Every structure is written in C-alpha cells, then in structure tokens.
C-alpha cells in the first residue's frame, strides 16, 4: 500500500514538472511570434515570391522546424495540437484531446492491472499509449484529409482557370471553387475567401492555409500566384500548366506506391508475425508464455526484440520513401 501511494505521489510530481516545463521561455516565444509576424506581413522587404520559395525549400529540407524542449517532443503544446486538429478538419478542442489521451492511457493501464502485470510496467505502458495513440490517430486523420485534398486540388485549379478565362477576378473564382467542389478543397478555399472578405490580403490568406496544410502542392499554387502578381503574365495559362504538373506528380506517386506495395506487404507480414505467434501460443498455453510478464530476463529479451524490430521497420520505411 505504501509503494502505491509513493508511486502516485511521484506521478503527480512528474505531471506538475512536465506542465511547468511545457512552455518555453518568454523570450523564445516572443521571438517566434515576431518571426511569424514578419513572415506574414513581409516586414523585411523581401519579395513575396522569394519568401514563398524560401518557406517551401525550408519545409522540404526540414530546416523549418520549430524549437522544442525535451518535454514538447513527447507532450505537444496547445498550439501544435490545435494546428493538427484544424489540419484534420475536426472541431475538437485541446481539452477534448487531453481527455482522450487520459482515457487512452487509463484503458490499457487498468486492463494490464486486471491481468496481473506489475504496477510499474502497467503504468509505463499506459503512459506510452496515452502519449502516442491520440497523436497517431490525429496524424492519420490529417494525412487522410490531405490526400483527399491533393486528389481534388487539380480540379479546383482547372475551375479557377475557367473562371479567369471568363473574366472573373481571382477572389470570385475562389468563392466559386468553394461552392462547387465538396470536401477539404471546398472548405479550405471557403476559409481563404472568408479571410479575404474581412480584409486579409490574398497572399496572407493563402499562406495561412499553406502553413496549416503543409503540402508542397498548395505551396506551388501560392508561389505561382505570388510570382504572377510581381511579374505579370497570363495567370490562366500558368495555372493550367500547374494543374497539369500536379496531375503528373500525383501519377508518379501512384506508380511509386504500386511498385513499393510488395515491399510494404512483406514488411507488414514480417512485423506482425511475431505478435500473432505470441498471441496464438499464449491462447494455447498461458502458463508457458506468462513468463514474459514475470521473469526479468524474458522481459529484457522481449524489450530488446521490440527495439530491433522497430529499427528494422524504420529502415524499411526509409527505403520505400521517395521525395518527389
């Protein structure tokens, strides 16, 4: 009983410690806010097109990462959570996200305690699930929505081209896209149109959407509009060429996905096989496999096997990931 009280007290102290360190110092937060304002309003005098290209190259090379503390790598801050929720197209709040994380941590913790696992092991598993599962679900929803956006985005550009060739301004054509195309494309263009109605410039409204979505396709669209506003030219022809490029880019992604599907299937089968065999043997003879939860040597061996499997899965994922 005393050990349980001690563990609960330590957990409360660590929770308070994490929430105290979750926010970075005020000076760094102020510097990041000033950098966002400079990039949004272009206070440094840099041409808009150059600013868009710089952001796109920084995102592709990975140099646009925000500064994070050690705690933020495991516990995301409210701004990051809200950005991911908006990218996933959900109406959740940050409070609901943390409530879901607590439920996701409590379910495996209580289940493992009922099975008979030691308290510290159940606590570790519960905390790990609570920190990782909601983030995985949110990233999956965001990736699915972005995929839907990329599939319909060339059609939206073609609709913009037809509106421009008919003599409509770019703002009205974006409103037409929002009303004609359903799904993520229509909602994002509607958000851009709404920002422009309240006084935001076209570049600022598009850049906010580009920062939230984080796709190269939409950044190409923003860069195209920025270059055209600076240099002039036939915007309809430029956007038509961009739509063709995006369609070819999507076809190339599909070809790569088809060529790497065999490797992905092999990785899934090989990765799931040890867990399937473990579950079958545990179902047949629980006492034989129960040693993995009691003997420390078997626990260390199992943990080492999981680490090596994770390294192998990461290497296979990098081998079939291609930058287009």
Secondary structure, DSSP 8 states (H G I E B T S, - for coil): -HHHHHHHHHHHHHHHHHHHHSS--HHHHHHHHHHHHHHHHTTT---HHHHHHHHHHHHHHT-------TTTTTS--HHHHHHHHHHTT----HHHHHHHHHHHHHHHHHHHHHHT--HHHHHHHHHHHHHHHHHHHHHHHHHHHHHHHHHHHHHHHHHHHHHHHTT--HHHHHHHHHHHS-SHHHHHHHHHHHHHHTT--HHHHHHHHHHHH--HHHHHHHHHHHHHHHH---HHHHHHHHHHHHHHHHHHHHHHHHHTHHHHHHHHHHHHHHHHHHHHHHHH-HHHHGGGGT-HHHHHHHHHHHHHHHHHHHHHHHHT----
